[in-house]
Amino acid sequence: MLTKSINRFYKKAEAVRDEDAQGWRIHLDGRPVKSPSKAEFVLPAEPLAHEIAAEWDAQGEKVLPTTMPIMQLAATAIDRVRPHRFAVIAELTGFGRSDLLCYRAAFPDDLVRQQAEAWQPLLDWAHHELGVLLRVTEGVMPISQEDEALLRIQDEIEALDDYYLTALHTLTTVSGSVIIGLATLHGRITAEQAFEISQLDEAYSIEHWGADAEAVARRERHRAELLAAGRYLDLIGQQ
């Protein structure tokens, strides 16, 4: 992942097909980009490569990593997810044990209703389409989930390549729900809907009691991260 701004050192960025690598590279003034960890930066889809090239082209005198979310996600896939794939799979599977959608409010009634209307359809979808049946409780006291459900989640995650796994990691860790992540991955909901569903409690609190600057900034950051992951998913899904 890129972390620091640098001076712009190139004039032109372009996406270039690499037949030997069976993928696409980003060239800056004709020279291929490496990942931040100096790994080969080969992309699986042409639209993804063109989008990242456009991010490089859009930079001014400074190259600002925060304005290159698709590049960041692709670099994360290569530098962080690929070498630590088993740990990432284990982390995401673990979200099934404490998934946001499984912990419901006991009151007030309107919040209980909103959670049921927004969250239960996704749990029902996971049950019928993925074979994942998760238990639901009221409050925050932990409940155990069946091993079979967790194994089905793990199977779904293990089937993903490194690029899709990276998208799922962002969707899950930002939303707090591997079910939301998988539903977005499968096209059951959009990234915008993933944000709204995962932020239901926070939106309720803001509506009734107001929001401070920190809470607003956090919501905006989460929305940007989820929308970027959604865009990244669209791009890697196109060939």
C-alpha positions as CSV (number, residue, x, y, z in Angstrom):
1,M,0.0,0.0,0.0
2,L,1.2,3.5,-0.8
3,T,1.5,5.6,2.3
4,K,3.4,8.8,1.6
5,S,3.1,11.5,-1.0
6,I,6.0,11.9,-3.5
7,N,6.9,14.4,-6.2
8,R,5.5,13.6,-9.6
9,F,8.4,12.2,-11.6
10,Y,6.6,11.2,-14.9
11,K,4.6,12.8,-17.7
12,K,2.3,10.0,-18.9
13,A,0.7,6.9,-17.4
14,E,-0.8,4.2,-19.5
15,A,-2.1,0.6,-19.3
16,V,-0.1,-1.9,-21.3
17,R,-0.8,-5.5,-22.0
18,D,1.9,-7.9,-20.9
19,E,1.5,-11.2,-22.8
20,D,4.2,-13.0,-20.9
21,A,2.7,-12.2,-17.6
22,Q,-0.8,-12.8,-18.9
23,G,-2.1,-9.5,-17.5
24,W,-1.8,-5.7,-17.6
25,R,0.8,-3.4,-16.3
26,I,1.0,0.4,-15.6
27,H,3.7,2.2,-17.4
28,L,5.0,5.6,-16.4
29,D,6.8,7.2,-19.3
30,G,7.3,3.7,-20.7
31,R,8.6,2.1,-17.5
32,P,6.5,-0.5,-15.6
33,V,5.3,0.3,-12.1
34,K,6.3,-1.9,-9.3
35,S,4.2,-2.5,-6.2
36,P,5.2,-0.5,-3.0
37,S,7.0,-3.7,-1.9
38,K,8.8,-3.9,-5.2
39,A,6.8,-6.9,-6.4
40,E,5.7,-7.3,-10.0
41,F,2.5,-5.2,-10.5
42,V,0.4,-7.2,-12.9
43,L,-3.3,-6.7,-13.1
44,P,-5.9,-9.2,-14.1
45,A,-8.3,-7.0,-16.1
46,E,-7.9,-4.3,-18.7
47,P,-10.6,-1.9,-17.2
48,L,-8.8,-2.1,-13.8
49,A,-5.5,-1.2,-15.5
50,H,-7.0,1.7,-17.3
51,E,-8.6,3.0,-14.1
52,I,-5.3,2.9,-12.2
53,A,-3.5,4.5,-15.1
54,A,-6.1,7.3,-15.0
55,E,-5.4,7.7,-11.2
56,W,-1.7,8.2,-11.9
57,D,-2.5,10.6,-14.8
58,A,-4.7,12.7,-12.6
59,Q,-2.0,13.5,-10.1
60,G,-0.6,17.0,-9.8
61,E,2.9,18.0,-8.7
62,K,2.5,15.6,-5.9
63,V,1.4,12.0,-6.1
64,L,-1.1,11.6,-3.3
65,P,-1.9,8.0,-2.3
66,T,-5.2,9.0,-0.7
67,T,-6.5,10.1,-4.2
68,M,-5.7,6.7,-5.7
69,P,-8.1,4.2,-4.0
70,I,-8.1,1.6,-6.8
71,M,-4.3,1.6,-7.0
72,Q,-4.3,1.1,-3.2
73,L,-6.6,-1.9,-3.4
74,A,-4.6,-3.5,-6.2
75,A,-1.3,-3.0,-4.4
76,T,-2.9,-4.4,-1.2
77,A,-3.8,-7.6,-3.1
78,I,-0.3,-8.0,-4.3
79,D,1.7,-6.9,-1.3
80,R,-0.5,-7.9,1.7
81,V,-3.2,-10.4,0.7
82,R,-1.2,-12.6,-1.6
83,P,1.7,-13.3,0.9
84,H,-0.7,-13.6,3.8
85,R,-3.6,-15.3,2.1
86,F,-4.3,-18.0,4.8
87,A,-4.3,-15.4,7.6
88,V,-6.7,-13.1,5.6
89,I,-9.1,-16.0,5.1
90,A,-9.0,-16.9,8.8
91,E,-9.6,-13.3,9.7
92,L,-12.6,-13.0,7.5
93,T,-14.1,-16.3,8.5
94,G,-13.8,-15.1,12.1
95,F,-16.3,-12.3,11.3
96,G,-18.9,-15.0,11.1
97,R,-18.6,-15.6,14.8
98,S,-19.6,-12.0,15.7
99,D,-21.2,-10.7,12.5
100,L,-22.9,-7.3,12.9
101,L,-26.2,-8.6,11.4
102,C,-26.5,-11.1,14.2
103,Y,-26.6,-8.6,17.1
104,R,-29.9,-6.8,17.4
105,A,-31.2,-4.1,19.6
106,A,-33.9,-5.0,22.2
107,F,-35.3,-1.4,22.0
108,P,-36.5,1.1,20.9
109,D,-39.1,-0.5,18.7
110,D,-38.4,1.6,15.6
111,L,-34.7,0.6,15.7
112,V,-35.6,-3.1,16.2
113,R,-37.9,-2.8,13.2
114,Q,-35.3,-1.1,11.0
115,Q,-32.6,-3.7,11.9
116,A,-35.0,-6.6,11.1
117,E,-36.0,-5.0,7.7
118,A,-32.5,-4.2,6.6
119,W,-30.5,-7.1,8.1
120,Q,-32.7,-10.2,8.1
121,P,-33.1,-10.3,4.3
122,L,-29.3,-10.6,4.0
123,L,-29.1,-13.4,6.6
124,D,-31.9,-15.2,4.7
125,W,-30.1,-14.7,1.5
126,A,-26.9,-16.2,3.0
127,H,-28.9,-19.2,4.3
128,H,-30.7,-19.9,1.0
129,E,-27.9,-19.1,-1.5
130,L,-24.7,-19.9,0.4
131,G,-25.9,-22.5,2.9
132,V,-24.8,-20.2,5.8
133,L,-27.2,-20.2,8.7
134,L,-26.2,-17.7,11.5
135,R,-28.0,-17.3,14.8
136,V,-29.4,-14.0,15.9
137,T,-29.5,-12.5,19.4
138,E,-30.5,-9.3,21.2
139,G,-27.8,-7.2,22.9
140,V,-24.0,-7.6,22.8
141,M,-23.4,-10.7,24.7
142,P,-21.6,-13.2,22.4
143,I,-23.4,-16.2,21.0
144,S,-21.8,-19.2,19.4
145,Q,-22.4,-20.1,15.8
146,E,-22.5,-23.6,14.3
147,D,-19.2,-24.9,12.9
148,E,-21.0,-25.8,9.7
149,A,-22.0,-22.2,9.1
150,L,-18.4,-21.0,9.6
151,L,-17.1,-23.7,7.3
152,R,-19.5,-22.7,4.6
153,I,-18.3,-19.1,5.0
154,Q,-14.7,-20.3,4.8
155,D,-15.4,-22.3,1.6
156,E,-16.9,-19.2,0.0
157,I,-13.8,-17.1,0.9
158,E,-11.3,-19.7,-0.1
159,A,-12.7,-19.9,-3.6
160,L,-11.8,-16.2,-4.2
161,D,-8.6,-15.2,-5.9
162,D,-6.3,-12.6,-4.3
163,Y,-8.0,-9.6,-6.0
164,Y,-11.5,-10.5,-5.0
165,L,-10.3,-11.5,-1.5
166,T,-8.9,-8.0,-1.1
167,A,-12.3,-6.5,-2.0
168,L,-14.0,-8.8,0.4
169,H,-11.5,-7.8,3.1
170,T,-12.3,-4.2,2.8
171,L,-16.1,-4.7,2.5
172,T,-16.1,-7.0,5.6
173,T,-13.7,-5.1,7.9
174,V,-15.3,-1.7,7.2
175,S,-18.9,-2.9,7.5
176,G,-18.3,-5.3,10.4
177,S,-20.1,-8.1,8.5
178,V,-18.8,-10.9,6.3
179,I,-22.4,-11.4,5.2
180,I,-22.6,-7.8,4.0
181,G,-19.2,-8.3,2.3
182,L,-20.3,-11.5,0.5
183,A,-23.7,-10.0,-0.5
184,T,-21.9,-7.1,-2.1
185,L,-19.4,-9.5,-3.8
186,H,-22.3,-11.6,-5.2
187,G,-24.2,-8.5,-6.4
188,R,-27.0,-9.0,-3.9
189,I,-26.5,-5.4,-2.7
190,T,-24.5,-2.4,-4.0
191,A,-21.6,-0.9,-2.1
192,E,-23.8,2.1,-1.3
193,Q,-26.4,-0.2,0.2
194,A,-23.6,-2.0,2.1
195,F,-22.7,1.4,3.6
196,E,-26.3,2.2,4.5
197,I,-27.0,-1.2,6.0
198,S,-23.8,-1.3,8.0
199,Q,-24.3,2.2,9.3
200,L,-27.9,1.7,10.4
201,D,-27.2,2.1,14.1
202,E,-25.0,5.1,13.6
203,A,-27.6,6.8,11.3
204,Y,-30.3,6.2,13.9
205,S,-28.1,7.7,16.7
206,I,-27.4,10.8,14.5
207,E,-31.0,11.2,13.6
208,H,-32.1,11.2,17.3
209,W,-29.2,12.7,19.1
210,G,-27.0,14.4,16.6
211,A,-23.4,13.8,15.5
212,D,-20.0,15.2,16.4
213,A,-17.3,16.0,13.9
214,E,-15.4,12.8,14.6
215,A,-18.5,10.6,13.9
216,V,-19.2,12.4,10.7
217,A,-15.6,12.1,9.5
218,R,-15.7,8.4,10.3
219,R,-18.9,7.8,8.4
220,E,-17.5,9.7,5.4
221,R,-14.3,7.6,5.5
222,H,-16.2,4.3,5.7
223,R,-18.5,5.3,2.8
224,A,-15.5,6.2,0.6
225,E,-13.8,2.9,1.4
226,L,-16.8,0.9,0.7
227,L,-17.6,2.7,-2.6
228,A,-14.0,2.3,-3.7
229,A,-14.2,-1.4,-2.9
230,G,-17.4,-1.6,-5.0
231,R,-15.8,0.2,-7.9
232,Y,-12.8,-2.1,-7.7
233,L,-15.1,-5.1,-7.8
234,D,-16.8,-3.8,-10.9
235,L,-13.4,-3.3,-12.6
236,I,-11.9,-6.7,-11.8
237,G,-15.1,-8.4,-12.9
238,Q,-14.7,-6.9,-16.4
239,Q,-12.4,-8.6,-18.9
